[in-house]
Amino acid sequence: MIFLGLLSFIQLAILPGWLIVWRWKAPSWLSRVLVAFGVSLLFNHLLVLLLVALGWFCRPVVLSVIGVELLLLLWLLYRNHWAVVPQNATLSISVDLSVDQVTIPKWIRVGLFGAITLIAVSALVTVVTRVLSVNPGVFDIWDDFISFNQWAVDWYNGAIPGGTWWYPQLIPTNWALAYQVIGSSDIQFFVKAVMGLFPIALLFTFVDLFYRSGRTAFLLGLSFTTVLLIALANTFIGSGYVDIPVAFLVFLSGAILFPDMMAKRFLPSHLIIAGLLAASAGLTKQGGLFIILPLLVWVGVMIWANQKNWARVGKWVITTLLVFGVVIAPWYGYKFWQMRMGQDVSEGVGIENALVRAIGEKTLLGKWSYGAQAVALRTSAQLLQSTHLASINNNKLIWNISRQPISRSTALVIMWILMITLVLALVHPVARWSTITVIIPFFLIWATKYSYDFRNLTLVLPFLGMAWGFGLMYLIQLVTRMFNKNKTSGDIKIANHLKVKIPRLPYWISAVILLMVAVVAYWQISYPAPTLYAMHEEKMHSVGMVAINDALYQYYESDGLSGKIRTMYQPAAYLPRLKDYIIADDSSLSLERLKQYEQDPEIHYILWWDSTNNPDALAYLQAQVEMGAYQAIFNVNNYRFVKINAK
C-alpha cells in the first residue's frame, strides 16, 4: 500500500501537470515544478468530473490513466535522449536591493542580504516543521472530516456529493482520485501529506520570484507571509481546509506575471498559465473567483506597458477571461442548474448568522474598523513572538525582558507602522497594483461579510506579505541614504551577482532517486496494510473530542454494541469500527424525538449533549434512568450515553 500511496501522491502533486507543461518555456525550473503542481490538481479535478459523469470512475480506469501518463513520460524522455537535466548547472542570481530608482549603499549591502536570507530560511524551516508535525495524520478538524473528506468519499463512490452549497470540489475530487489509486478511503495519510505541500509551495513561490527578479524584497515577503500564516491561519497549515491551497494558487497566478510586469515584457504563454491557475483557484474555493478581476487588470497593465496598443490589450484580456471561464464553467454551470431546480441551497444565510454571532451588529465602517484592529492585534502579537521580544504566559502576551503584559496600544502602534510600510510599498509597481487590486478590495469584502473567521482572509496574506517586503526594503533604503554621505545617483543600481555551480548534476539526482526508492522499499516492508490501518485507527481517535471517543471505544471493546447509536455528536460517524453503528445529525433532542427513538427497533443507544436537550427531554431521560428503563453508561463533558434497556 505504501507504493500505491506514493503513486497517488505523485499523481496529485506533479505527474499530469509536468506532462502538460513539458514544452512550456518556463522562466525557471522551480516555476515549472510549482505550475505543474497547480495544473496537476486541475487536470485531476476535470478527469474525476468526466469519469463520474460517464459512470467510469473506478480503480481500473484510474490506474489505466496513470499508466498511460507514465508511458507518455517515458516516451518524452526517450525523445529527449533522457537528457532531463544538464550535466552541470549554474544558478545565477542578480541580487538587487533596490525598489524603484533608489539603491542601498554598497557598504551595507552584503550584511543586509545575509540577514534577510537567514530570516527567510528560518521562516521556511518553521513552516516545514509545522507540516511535518501533523504528518502522517488524518483529517481531524471539523470541516476536514464533516465536509471535505465526506465529499471526497462520495466522489470515490462514484456519486456527486449533495449539500455542497456553492463550495467547489477541486480538492475533494483530488482526494477521491488518490483513494481510487490506494483502493480505500480509510487511509488518509497520503492525501493529508499532499495538503502539507501547499504552504511550502506558497513560500517557495517567493523563492522563485527572488530567483527570477533578484529582488530581495521577495525574501522579506516570504518572512512576512510566514508571520501572517502563523498569526491568522496556524491551525490550518497542513490541514484539509482549502484556504491555504486557494491562497497558493491565487498568488502563483500572479507570480507568473510579476517579473514580466517589472521587466515590461509580454509572454503569451504566461498569460495562459496564469488564467489556468486562476481557474484552479476558483475551483478550490469560491473566494478564488475574485482573482480574475485583478488578473485582468494586471494583463492590461502589462500589455499596455509593453505595446501601447488597446486592441492587443482587449484581445488578451478577453483571451484570459475565456480560459478562466471555460475551465470553471462545468462545475459552476452545474451548481447554477442545481440552485435553479431547488436541489441545493446557498450558504449565504449561514454566513450572515455566523458574522452576527462573531462580531455583533455593526455598521459598514464598524465592520471595517473591527476587521483592521483584529488583524492588527493578531499580526502584531505574532511579530513580537517571532522576533523573541514577547511570549505567551497564562494566555497573555508579555514582554520577555520585563515580563509585563503588552498593552493593546502597543499592538495598535505596530499596526500603524505596518500601515506606513504598506503605503511605502506603493513605490514599486508590483506592490502598488497588488495593493490596489487585491489587498484593499479583498480585505474590505472580508471585513464586510466574512470576518467571523480569520482563515477567510488567507487568500490575501501572500500579497500583503509581499507588499510589506517591498515597503520595508524601501524604508531601509531611505534610512541608509540619510546617513550615507556618498549618495549614489538614483539611476544607478548596485547589485551582487551570485553564481552557484553544481557539477555532475545527473549523478546527484540519480543518487537522490535511489535513496528515495530505498526508503519507499523499506516503508513498504515495514508498514504493511494491516499496520497502516491500525495507525490510521489510532490517529482517528483525535477526531472530535478524544475523551468521548475513548469512552465509546472502551464500552465497545468491553460490552459490544447491540444496535445503532442515535447522536448529535457527528464525529462519531467517522470513527473506525464504530461508524457503522452511528446515526448522527446536528439536531437537538426533544421529548417527541426521544420517544420516537424508543419505538425505533434499530436504535438501542442515545448519545447527546445536555446543552442541546430541551428541558423536558432531559428531565424525561433522567427519570427513565432512575426507573431503570434506560441504563446510564457514561457522562463525559456533559455528553450522556445511555442504553434503552427494553431493546
VEXDREN-2710 file (C-alpha; in Angstrom, 1 decimal):
% VEXDREN-2710
k/r/px/py/pz
1/MET/0.0/0.0/0.0
2/ILE/2.9/2.4/0.6
3/PHE/3.8/2.1/-3.1
4/LEU/0.2/2.9/-4.2
5/GLY/0.1/5.8/-1.7
6/LEU/3.3/7.2/-3.2
7/LEU/1.9/6.8/-6.7
8/SER/-1.3/8.7/-5.6
9/PHE/0.9/11.5/-4.1
10/ILE/2.9/11.8/-7.4
11/GLN/-0.4/11.9/-9.4
12/LEU/-1.8/14.7/-7.3
13/ALA/1.4/16.7/-6.9
14/ILE/3.2/16.7/-10.3
15/LEU/2.8/13.9/-12.9
16/PRO/-0.1/15.1/-15.2
17/GLY/0.9/18.8/-14.8
18/TRP/4.5/18.1/-15.7
19/LEU/3.4/16.4/-18.9
20/ILE/1.1/19.3/-19.7
21/VAL/3.8/21.9/-19.3
22/TRP/6.5/19.8/-20.8
23/ARG/7.0/22.1/-23.8
24/TRP/6.4/25.3/-21.9
25/LYS/9.4/27.6/-21.8
26/ALA/9.3/28.1/-18.1
27/PRO/11.2/31.1/-16.6
28/SER/12.9/28.7/-14.1
29/TRP/13.0/25.1/-13.1
30/LEU/11.2/26.0/-9.8
31/SER/8.4/27.8/-11.8
32/ARG/7.9/24.6/-13.8
33/VAL/7.5/22.5/-10.6
34/LEU/5.1/24.9/-9.0
35/VAL/3.0/25.3/-12.1
36/ALA/3.0/21.5/-12.6
37/PHE/1.6/21.2/-9.1
38/GLY/-1.3/23.6/-9.8
39/VAL/-2.1/22.2/-13.2
40/SER/-2.0/18.6/-11.9
41/LEU/-4.7/19.4/-9.5
42/LEU/-6.8/21.0/-12.2
43/PHE/-6.3/18.0/-14.6
44/ASN/-7.2/15.5/-11.9
45/HIS/-10.4/17.5/-11.0
46/LEU/-11.6/17.7/-14.5
47/LEU/-10.8/14.0/-15.0
48/VAL/-12.8/12.9/-12.0
49/LEU/-15.8/15.1/-13.1
50/LEU/-15.7/13.4/-16.5
51/LEU/-15.3/9.9/-15.2
52/VAL/-18.1/10.3/-12.6
53/ALA/-20.4/11.8/-15.2
54/LEU/-19.8/8.8/-17.5
55/GLY/-20.0/6.3/-14.7
56/TRP/-16.5/5.1/-15.3
57/PHE/-14.8/6.3/-12.1
58/CYS/-13.3/3.1/-10.8
59/ARG/-9.9/1.9/-9.8
60/PRO/-9.0/0.0/-13.1
61/VAL/-9.8/3.1/-15.2
62/VAL/-7.9/5.4/-12.9
63/LEU/-4.8/3.1/-12.8
64/SER/-5.0/2.8/-16.6
65/VAL/-4.9/6.6/-16.9
66/ILE/-1.9/6.9/-14.7
67/GLY/-0.3/4.0/-16.6
68/VAL/-0.8/6.0/-19.9
69/GLU/0.8/9.1/-18.2
70/LEU/3.8/7.1/-17.2
71/LEU/4.2/5.6/-20.7
72/LEU/3.9/9.1/-22.1
73/LEU/6.6/10.4/-19.7
74/LEU/9.0/7.6/-20.7
75/TRP/8.3/8.4/-24.4
76/LEU/9.1/12.1/-23.9
77/LEU/12.2/11.2/-22.0
78/TYR/13.2/8.9/-24.9
79/ARG/12.5/11.6/-27.4
80/ASN/14.7/14.0/-25.3
81/HIS/17.5/11.4/-25.2
82/TRP/16.9/11.0/-21.5
83/ALA/18.5/14.5/-21.0
84/VAL/16.2/15.7/-18.3
85/VAL/18.9/17.8/-16.6
86/PRO/22.1/19.3/-17.9
87/GLN/25.5/17.7/-16.9
88/ASN/26.4/20.9/-15.0
89/ALA/24.1/23.5/-13.5
90/THR/24.8/27.1/-12.6
91/LEU/22.3/29.1/-10.5
92/SER/22.8/32.8/-11.3
93/ILE/21.0/35.4/-9.3
94/SER/21.4/39.1/-9.6
95/VAL/20.7/40.3/-6.1
96/ASP/19.0/43.7/-6.4
97/LEU/18.4/45.5/-3.2
98/SER/16.6/48.4/-4.9
99/VAL/12.9/49.1/-5.0
100/ASP/12.5/51.9/-7.5
101/GLN/15.4/54.1/-8.6
102/VAL/16.7/54.0/-5.0
103/THR/19.6/51.8/-4.1
104/ILE/21.2/50.7/-0.8
105/PRO/24.8/51.8/-0.4
106/LYS/27.4/49.2/-1.3
107/TRP/29.0/49.0/2.2
108/ILE/25.8/47.7/3.9
109/ARG/24.5/45.5/1.0
110/VAL/26.2/42.2/1.8
111/GLY/25.4/42.2/5.5
112/LEU/21.8/43.1/4.9
113/PHE/21.3/40.5/2.2
114/GLY/22.7/37.8/4.6
115/ALA/20.4/38.8/7.4
116/ILE/17.3/38.8/5.1
117/THR/18.2/35.5/3.7
118/LEU/18.8/33.9/7.1
119/ILE/15.4/35.2/8.3
120/ALA/13.7/33.8/5.2
121/VAL/15.3/30.4/5.6
122/SER/14.2/30.3/9.3
123/ALA/10.6/31.2/8.2
124/LEU/10.7/28.4/5.6
125/VAL/12.0/25.9/8.2
126/THR/9.3/27.0/10.6
127/VAL/6.5/26.1/8.1
128/VAL/8.1/22.9/7.0
129/THR/8.5/21.8/10.7
130/ARG/4.8/22.6/11.3
131/VAL/3.8/20.5/8.3
132/LEU/6.0/17.6/9.4
133/SER/4.5/17.8/12.9
134/VAL/1.0/16.9/11.6
135/ASN/2.1/14.1/9.3
136/PRO/1.4/11.3/9.0
137/GLY/-2.0/12.4/10.0
138/VAL/-5.7/12.3/9.4
139/PHE/-8.4/15.0/8.9
140/ASP/-9.4/15.9/12.4
141/ILE/-10.7/19.4/12.2
142/TRP/-14.4/19.9/11.8
143/ASP/-14.8/20.8/8.1
144/ASP/-11.9/18.4/7.3
145/PHE/-14.0/15.3/8.0
146/ILE/-17.6/16.6/8.1
147/SER/-17.5/18.3/4.7
148/PHE/-14.4/18.0/2.5
149/ASN/-13.4/14.4/3.2
150/GLN/-17.0/13.3/3.2
151/TRP/-17.5/14.8/-0.2
152/ALA/-14.3/13.1/-1.3
153/VAL/-15.7/9.7/-0.1
154/ASP/-18.9/10.4/-2.1
155/TRP/-16.8/11.1/-5.3
156/TYR/-14.8/8.0/-4.5
157/ASN/-18.0/6.0/-4.5
158/GLY/-18.9/7.4/-7.9
159/ALA/-21.6/9.9/-6.7
160/ILE/-21.7/13.6/-7.0
161/PRO/-22.0/14.8/-3.3
162/GLY/-25.1/16.6/-2.3
163/GLY/-25.4/19.6/0.1
164/THR/-22.2/21.2/-1.1
165/TRP/-23.8/24.7/-1.4
166/TRP/-21.5/26.8/-3.7
167/TYR/-18.4/25.1/-2.5
168/PRO/-16.3/23.9/-5.5
169/GLN/-14.7/20.5/-5.4
170/LEU/-11.2/20.6/-6.8
171/ILE/-9.6/19.4/-3.5
172/PRO/-12.2/16.6/-2.7
173/THR/-12.1/15.3/-6.2
174/ASN/-8.3/15.0/-6.0
175/TRP/-8.6/13.1/-2.7
176/ALA/-11.1/10.8/-4.3
177/LEU/-8.7/10.1/-7.1
178/ALA/-6.0/9.2/-4.6
179/TYR/-8.4/6.9/-2.7
180/GLN/-9.1/5.1/-6.0
181/VAL/-5.4/4.6/-6.5
182/ILE/-4.9/3.3/-3.0
183/GLY/-8.1/1.2/-3.2
184/SER/-9.6/2.5/0.0
185/SER/-10.9/5.8/1.5
186/ASP/-10.0/4.6/5.0
187/ILE/-6.3/5.6/4.7
188/GLN/-5.9/9.4/4.7
189/PHE/-2.2/9.7/5.3
190/PHE/-1.2/10.3/1.6
191/VAL/-3.8/12.9/0.8
192/LYS/-3.1/14.7/4.1
193/ALA/0.6/14.8/3.1
194/VAL/-0.4/16.5/-0.2
195/MET/-2.2/19.2/1.8
196/GLY/1.1/19.9/3.5
197/LEU/2.7/20.8/0.2
198/PHE/0.5/23.9/-0.2
199/PRO/2.0/26.2/2.5
200/ILE/5.5/25.0/1.5
201/ALA/4.8/25.7/-2.2
202/LEU/3.4/29.1/-1.3
203/LEU/6.7/30.1/0.3
204/PHE/8.7/28.6/-2.5
205/THR/6.8/30.9/-4.9
206/PHE/8.5/33.8/-3.1
207/VAL/11.9/32.0/-3.6
208/ASP/11.1/31.6/-7.3
209/LEU/10.2/35.3/-7.6
210/PHE/13.5/36.2/-5.9
211/TYR/15.4/33.9/-8.3
212/ARG/13.7/35.3/-11.4
213/SER/13.9/39.0/-10.4
214/GLY/16.7/39.2/-8.0
215/ARG/14.6/41.4/-5.7
216/THR/15.5/40.8/-2.1
217/ALA/12.1/42.3/-1.2
218/PHE/10.5/38.9/-2.1
219/LEU/12.5/37.2/0.6
220/LEU/11.2/39.7/3.1
221/GLY/7.8/39.0/1.7
222/LEU/8.3/35.3/2.4
223/SER/9.1/36.1/6.1
224/PHE/6.1/38.4/6.5
225/THR/3.8/35.9/4.9
226/THR/5.0/33.2/7.3
227/VAL/4.2/35.5/10.2
228/LEU/0.7/36.2/8.8
229/LEU/0.1/32.5/8.3
230/ILE/1.1/31.6/11.8
231/ALA/-0.9/34.5/13.2
232/LEU/-4.1/34.1/11.3
233/ALA/-4.1/30.5/9.9
234/ASN/-1.8/28.4/12.0
235/THR/-4.4/25.8/12.8
236/PHE/-4.9/25.2/9.1
237/ILE/-1.3/24.7/8.0
238/GLY/-1.2/21.2/6.6
239/SER/-4.9/20.6/7.4
240/GLY/-7.6/19.6/5.0
241/TYR/-9.1/23.2/4.8
242/VAL/-8.8/24.7/1.4
243/ASP/-7.9/28.3/2.4
244/ILE/-4.1/27.9/2.1
245/PRO/-4.4/25.9/-1.2
246/VAL/-6.5/28.7/-2.7
247/ALA/-4.0/31.3/-1.5
248/PHE/-1.2/29.4/-3.2
249/LEU/-3.0/29.1/-6.5
250/VAL/-4.1/32.7/-6.5
251/PHE/-0.6/34.0/-5.6
252/LEU/1.1/31.7/-8.1
253/SER/-1.2/33.0/-10.9
254/GLY/0.1/36.5/-10.1
255/ALA/3.7/35.4/-9.5
256/ILE/3.9/34.1/-13.1
257/LEU/3.3/37.6/-14.3
258/PHE/5.0/39.8/-11.7
259/PRO/8.6/39.6/-13.1
260/ASP/7.1/40.3/-16.6
261/MET/5.4/43.4/-15.2
262/MET/8.7/44.6/-13.7
263/ALA/10.6/44.0/-16.9
264/LYS/7.8/45.4/-19.1
265/ARG/7.7/42.3/-21.3
266/PHE/4.8/40.3/-22.7
267/LEU/4.8/36.5/-22.9
268/PRO/1.5/35.0/-24.1
269/SER/2.2/31.6/-22.6
270/HIS/2.5/33.2/-19.1
271/LEU/-1.0/34.7/-19.5
272/ILE/-2.5/31.3/-20.4
273/ILE/-0.8/29.7/-17.4
274/ALA/-2.0/32.5/-15.1
275/GLY/-5.5/32.0/-16.4
276/LEU/-5.4/28.3/-15.8
277/LEU/-4.1/28.8/-12.2
278/ALA/-6.7/31.4/-11.6
279/ALA/-9.4/29.0/-12.7
280/SER/-7.9/26.3/-10.4
281/ALA/-8.2/28.8/-7.5
282/GLY/-11.8/29.4/-8.4
283/LEU/-12.5/25.7/-8.4
284/THR/-10.8/25.3/-5.0
285/LYS/-12.9/27.9/-3.0
286/GLN/-15.5/30.5/-4.0
287/GLY/-13.2/33.3/-2.9
288/GLY/-10.7/32.2/-5.6
289/LEU/-13.0/33.5/-8.2
290/PHE/-12.1/37.0/-7.0
291/ILE/-8.6/36.8/-8.6
292/ILE/-9.9/37.0/-12.2
293/LEU/-10.6/40.8/-11.7
294/PRO/-7.1/41.7/-10.5
295/LEU/-5.6/39.3/-13.1
296/LEU/-7.4/41.1/-16.0
297/VAL/-6.1/44.4/-14.7
298/TRP/-2.5/43.0/-14.5
299/VAL/-2.8/41.7/-18.0
300/GLY/-4.0/45.0/-19.3
301/VAL/-1.3/47.0/-17.5
302/MET/1.5/44.6/-18.6
303/ILE/0.5/44.6/-22.3
304/TRP/-0.1/48.4/-22.4
305/ALA/3.4/49.0/-20.8
306/ASN/4.9/46.7/-23.5
307/GLN/3.0/47.6/-26.7
308/LYS/0.8/50.7/-26.1
309/ASN/-2.0/49.1/-28.1
310/TRP/-5.6/49.0/-26.9
311/ALA/-6.6/46.3/-29.4
312/ARG/-3.9/44.0/-28.1
313/VAL/-4.9/44.8/-24.5
314/GLY/-8.5/43.9/-25.3
315/LYS/-7.6/40.7/-27.2
316/TRP/-5.5/39.2/-24.4
317/VAL/-7.9/40.4/-21.6
318/ILE/-10.7/38.5/-23.4
319/THR/-8.4/35.5/-24.1
320/THR/-7.5/35.3/-20.3
321/LEU/-11.2/35.7/-19.4
322/LEU/-12.2/32.9/-21.8
323/VAL/-9.5/30.5/-20.5
324/PHE/-10.8/31.2/-17.0
325/GLY/-14.5/30.9/-17.9
326/VAL/-14.2/27.7/-20.0
327/VAL/-12.4/25.9/-17.2
328/ILE/-14.8/26.8/-14.3
329/ALA/-17.9/26.5/-16.4
330/PRO/-18.7/22.8/-16.0
331/TRP/-18.8/22.9/-12.2
332/TYR/-20.4/26.3/-11.7
333/GLY/-22.8/25.7/-14.5
334/TYR/-23.9/22.5/-12.8
335/LYS/-24.3/24.4/-9.5
336/PHE/-26.4/27.1/-11.1
337/TRP/-28.7/24.5/-12.5
338/GLN/-28.9/22.8/-9.1
339/MET/-29.8/26.1/-7.4
340/ARG/-32.4/26.9/-10.0
341/MET/-34.0/23.5/-9.7
342/GLY/-34.1/23.7/-5.9
343/GLN/-31.7/20.7/-5.4
344/ASP/-29.2/22.7/-3.3
345/VAL/-29.2/26.0/-1.4
346/SER/-26.7/28.8/-0.9
347/GLU/-24.7/29.1/2.3
348/GLY/-25.4/32.9/2.4
349/VAL/-27.8/32.8/5.3
350/GLY/-25.5/30.7/7.4
351/ILE/-22.6/33.1/6.7
352/GLU/-24.7/36.2/7.8
353/ASN/-25.7/34.4/11.0
354/ALA/-22.1/33.4/11.7
355/LEU/-20.9/37.0/11.2
356/VAL/-23.5/38.4/13.6
357/ARG/-22.6/35.8/16.2
358/ALA/-18.9/36.6/15.9
359/ILE/-18.9/40.5/15.8
360/GLY/-22.4/41.5/16.6
361/GLU/-24.5/44.1/14.7
362/LYS/-22.2/46.8/13.2
363/THR/-22.3/49.5/10.6
364/LEU/-20.2/49.1/7.4
365/LEU/-17.5/51.3/8.8
366/GLY/-17.7/49.5/12.1
367/LYS/-17.1/46.2/10.4
368/TRP/-14.1/47.6/8.6
369/SER/-12.6/49.0/11.8
370/TYR/-13.2/45.8/13.7
371/GLY/-11.5/43.8/10.9
372/ALA/-8.5/46.1/10.8
373/GLN/-8.0/46.1/14.5
374/ALA/-8.5/42.3/14.8
375/VAL/-5.9/41.5/12.1
376/ALA/-3.5/44.1/13.5
377/LEU/-3.6/42.7/17.0
378/ARG/-3.1/39.1/15.9
379/THR/-0.3/40.1/13.5
380/SER/1.4/42.4/15.9
381/ALA/1.4/39.7/18.6
382/GLN/2.9/37.2/16.2
383/LEU/5.6/39.6/15.0
384/LEU/6.7/40.2/18.6
385/GLN/6.8/36.5/19.3
386/SER/8.7/35.8/16.1
387/THR/11.4/38.3/17.0
388/HIS/11.6/36.8/20.5
389/LEU/10.6/40.1/22.1
390/ALA/7.4/38.7/23.6
391/SER/5.9/35.3/24.6
392/ILE/2.6/33.9/25.8
393/ASN/2.2/33.3/29.6
394/ASN/-1.2/32.3/31.0
395/ASN/-2.9/33.2/27.8
396/LYS/-1.4/36.7/28.0
397/LEU/1.2/38.4/25.7
398/ILE/4.1/39.6/27.8
399/TRP/7.5/41.3/27.2
400/ASN/10.3/38.8/27.5
401/ILE/12.6/41.2/29.3
402/SER/10.2/42.9/31.8
403/ARG/7.7/40.0/32.0
404/GLN/5.0/42.7/31.9
405/PRO/1.8/42.4/29.8
406/ILE/1.8/44.1/26.5
407/SER/-0.9/46.8/26.2
408/ARG/-3.4/47.0/23.3
409/SER/-2.0/50.4/22.5
410/THR/1.4/48.9/21.7
411/ALA/-0.2/46.5/19.2
412/LEU/-2.0/49.4/17.6
413/VAL/1.3/51.3/17.3
414/ILE/2.8/48.3/15.5
415/MET/-0.4/48.3/13.3
416/TRP/0.3/51.9/12.2
417/ILE/3.9/51.1/11.5
418/LEU/2.7/48.3/9.2
419/MET/0.2/50.6/7.6
420/ILE/3.0/53.1/6.8
421/THR/5.1/50.2/5.4
422/LEU/2.2/49.3/3.2
423/VAL/2.0/52.9/1.9
424/LEU/5.7/52.9/1.2
425/ALA/5.3/49.8/-0.8
426/LEU/3.2/51.7/-3.4
427/VAL/6.5/53.0/-4.8
428/HIS/7.0/49.7/-6.6
429/PRO/4.6/48.9/-9.4
430/VAL/4.0/45.2/-8.5
431/ALA/3.3/46.0/-4.8
432/ARG/1.2/49.0/-5.9
433/TRP/-1.0/47.1/-8.2
434/SER/-1.3/44.2/-5.8
435/THR/-2.4/46.6/-3.0
436/ILE/-4.9/48.4/-5.2
437/THR/-6.4/45.4/-6.9
438/VAL/-6.1/42.6/-4.2
439/ILE/-5.2/43.7/-0.7
440/ILE/-7.6/46.6/-0.2
441/PRO/-10.7/45.3/-2.0
442/PHE/-10.4/41.7/-0.7
443/PHE/-9.9/43.0/2.9
444/LEU/-13.0/45.2/2.7
445/ILE/-15.0/42.3/1.3
446/TRP/-13.7/40.1/4.2
447/ALA/-14.4/42.7/6.8
448/THR/-17.9/43.3/5.5
449/LYS/-19.1/39.7/5.0
450/TYR/-16.6/37.0/6.3
451/SER/-14.7/38.4/9.3
452/TYR/-16.3/35.7/11.5
453/ASP/-13.1/33.7/10.8
454/PHE/-9.6/34.8/10.1
455/ARG/-9.0/31.9/7.7
456/ASN/-11.3/33.6/5.1
457/LEU/-8.6/36.3/4.8
458/THR/-5.9/33.7/3.9
459/LEU/-6.1/34.4/0.2
460/VAL/-4.7/37.9/0.6
461/LEU/-1.9/37.1/3.0
462/PRO/0.9/36.4/0.5
463/PHE/0.1/39.7/-1.3
464/LEU/0.1/41.6/1.9
465/GLY/3.4/39.9/3.0
466/MET/4.9/40.8/-0.4
467/ALA/3.8/44.4/-0.1
468/TRP/5.3/44.7/3.4
469/GLY/8.5/43.3/2.0
470/PHE/8.8/46.0/-0.6
471/GLY/7.7/48.7/1.9
472/LEU/10.3/47.6/4.5
473/MET/13.0/47.5/1.8
474/TYR/12.2/51.0/0.7
475/LEU/12.2/52.2/4.3
476/ILE/15.6/50.6/4.9
477/GLN/16.9/52.4/1.8
478/LEU/15.6/55.7/2.9
479/VAL/17.2/55.4/6.3
480/THR/20.6/54.3/4.9
481/ARG/20.6/57.1/2.3
482/MET/20.0/59.6/5.1
483/PHE/23.2/58.5/6.8
484/ASN/25.2/57.9/3.7
485/LYS/27.4/60.8/2.7
486/ASN/28.4/59.4/-0.7
487/LYS/24.9/59.1/-2.1
488/THR/24.7/57.4/-5.5
489/SER/22.6/58.6/-8.4
490/GLY/19.0/57.4/-8.4
491/ASP/19.5/55.7/-11.7
492/ILE/22.5/53.6/-10.6
493/LYS/21.7/50.1/-9.2
494/ILE/24.3/48.4/-7.1
495/ALA/23.8/44.6/-7.1
496/ASN/25.6/41.4/-6.2
497/HIS/25.7/38.7/-8.9
498/LEU/25.6/35.3/-7.2
499/LYS/26.7/32.2/-9.0
500/VAL/26.4/28.7/-7.6
501/LYS/27.8/25.9/-9.8
502/ILE/26.6/22.3/-9.4
503/PRO/28.8/19.9/-11.3
504/ARG/27.7/16.4/-12.4
505/LEU/24.1/17.2/-11.6
506/PRO/22.6/13.9/-13.1
507/TYR/24.7/11.9/-10.7
508/TRP/23.4/13.8/-7.7
509/ILE/19.8/13.5/-8.9
510/SER/20.3/9.7/-9.5
511/ALA/21.7/9.3/-6.0
512/VAL/18.6/11.1/-4.6
513/ILE/16.2/8.9/-6.6
514/LEU/18.0/5.8/-5.5
515/LEU/17.8/6.9/-1.9
516/MET/14.1/7.6/-2.3
517/VAL/13.5/4.2/-3.8
518/ALA/15.3/2.5/-0.9
519/VAL/13.2/4.5/1.6
520/VAL/10.0/3.5/-0.1
521/ALA/11.1/-0.1/-0.3
522/TYR/11.9/0.0/3.5
523/TRP/8.5/1.6/4.2
524/GLN/6.7/-1.0/2.0
525/ILE/8.2/-3.8/4.1
526/SER/7.9/-2.1/7.5
527/TYR/4.4/-0.8/7.1
528/PRO/2.1/-3.5/5.5
529/ALA/-1.5/-2.7/5.0
530/PRO/-2.7/-4.0/8.4
531/THR/-0.1/-1.8/10.2
532/LEU/-1.3/1.3/8.2
533/TYR/-4.9/0.6/9.1
534/ALA/-4.0/0.2/12.7
535/MET/-2.1/3.5/12.7
536/HIS/-5.0/5.2/10.9
537/GLU/-7.5/4.0/13.5
538/GLU/-5.3/5.3/16.3
539/LYS/-4.9/8.7/14.6
540/MET/-8.7/8.9/14.1
541/HIS/-9.2/8.9/17.9
542/SER/-8.3/12.6/17.7
543/VAL/-11.3/13.4/15.6
544/GLY/-13.8/15.4/17.6
545/MET/-13.3/15.1/21.4
546/VAL/-10.7/12.5/22.5
547/ALA/-12.3/11.8/25.9
548/ILE/-15.7/10.9/24.3
549/ASN/-14.0/8.8/21.7
550/ASP/-12.0/6.9/24.3
551/ALA/-15.2/6.3/26.4
552/LEU/-17.0/5.0/23.3
553/TYR/-14.2/2.6/22.3
554/GLN/-13.8/1.4/25.9
555/TYR/-17.5/0.5/26.1
556/TYR/-17.5/-1.1/22.7
557/GLU/-14.5/-3.3/23.5
558/SER/-15.8/-4.4/26.9
559/ASP/-19.6/-4.8/26.2
560/GLY/-20.0/-4.6/22.4
561/LEU/-23.0/-2.8/20.7
562/SER/-26.3/-4.4/20.1
563/GLY/-27.8/-1.7/17.9
564/LYS/-27.5/1.8/16.5
565/ILE/-26.4/4.9/18.4
566/ARG/-28.5/8.0/17.8
567/THR/-26.4/11.1/18.5
568/MET/-25.8/14.7/17.7
569/TYR/-22.0/14.1/18.2
570/GLN/-21.2/13.9/14.5
571/PRO/-17.5/13.0/14.8
572/ALA/-18.7/9.5/16.0
573/ALA/-19.8/8.8/12.4
574/TYR/-16.2/8.8/11.3
575/LEU/-14.6/6.6/14.0
576/PRO/-13.3/3.3/12.6
577/ARG/-15.2/0.2/13.9
578/LEU/-17.9/2.4/15.4
579/LYS/-19.1/4.4/12.4
580/ASP/-21.4/1.5/11.2
581/TYR/-23.3/1.8/14.4
582/ILE/-23.8/5.6/14.3
583/ILE/-26.8/7.7/13.1
584/ALA/-25.8/11.3/13.6
585/ASP/-27.0/14.8/12.8
586/ASP/-26.9/18.2/14.4
587/SER/-30.5/18.3/15.7
588/SER/-31.5/19.0/19.3
589/LEU/-33.1/16.3/21.4
590/SER/-36.8/16.9/22.1
591/LEU/-39.2/14.8/24.1
592/GLU/-41.1/13.9/21.0
593/ARG/-38.0/12.8/19.2
594/LEU/-36.8/10.8/22.2
595/LYS/-40.0/8.8/22.3
596/GLN/-39.6/8.1/18.6
597/TYR/-36.2/6.7/19.2
598/GLU/-37.7/4.4/21.8
599/GLN/-40.1/3.0/19.2
600/ASP/-37.3/2.6/16.5
601/PRO/-36.1/-1.1/16.6
602/GLU/-32.7/-0.1/15.2
603/ILE/-31.8/2.5/17.9
604/HIS/-30.5/0.9/21.1
605/TYR/-28.4/3.8/22.4
606/ILE/-28.6/7.6/22.7
607/LEU/-25.6/9.9/23.0
608/TRP/-26.5/13.6/23.4
609/TRP/-25.0/16.8/24.8
610/ASP/-27.0/18.3/27.6
611/SER/-26.8/21.8/26.1
612/THR/-28.8/20.5/23.0
613/ASN/-31.5/18.8/25.1
614/ASN/-34.8/20.5/25.7
615/PRO/-35.5/20.7/29.4
616/ASP/-38.5/18.3/29.2
617/ALA/-36.4/15.8/27.2
618/LEU/-33.5/16.0/29.7
619/ALA/-35.9/15.5/32.7
620/TYR/-37.6/12.6/30.9
621/LEU/-34.2/11.0/30.1
622/GLN/-33.1/11.3/33.8
623/ALA/-36.4/9.9/35.0
624/GLN/-36.0/6.9/32.7
625/VAL/-32.5/6.2/34.1
626/GLU/-33.8/6.4/37.7
627/MET/-36.7/3.9/36.8
628/GLY/-34.3/1.5/35.1
629/ALA/-35.8/2.0/31.7
630/TYR/-32.5/3.4/30.5
631/GLN/-29.0/2.4/31.5
632/ALA/-26.6/5.3/32.1
633/ILE/-23.2/4.2/30.6
634/PHE/-21.2/7.4/30.9
635/ASN/-21.4/11.2/31.1
636/VAL/-18.2/12.8/29.7
637/ASN/-18.1/16.6/29.3
638/ASN/-21.9/16.7/29.6
639/TYR/-22.3/14.2/26.8
640/ARG/-24.7/11.5/28.1
641/PHE/-24.5/8.0/26.7
642/VAL/-27.5/5.8/27.7
643/LYS/-28.9/2.4/26.6
644/ILE/-32.6/1.8/26.1
645/ASN/-33.0/-1.4/28.2
646/ALA/-36.1/-2.7/26.5
647/LYS/-34.1/-3.5/23.4
END
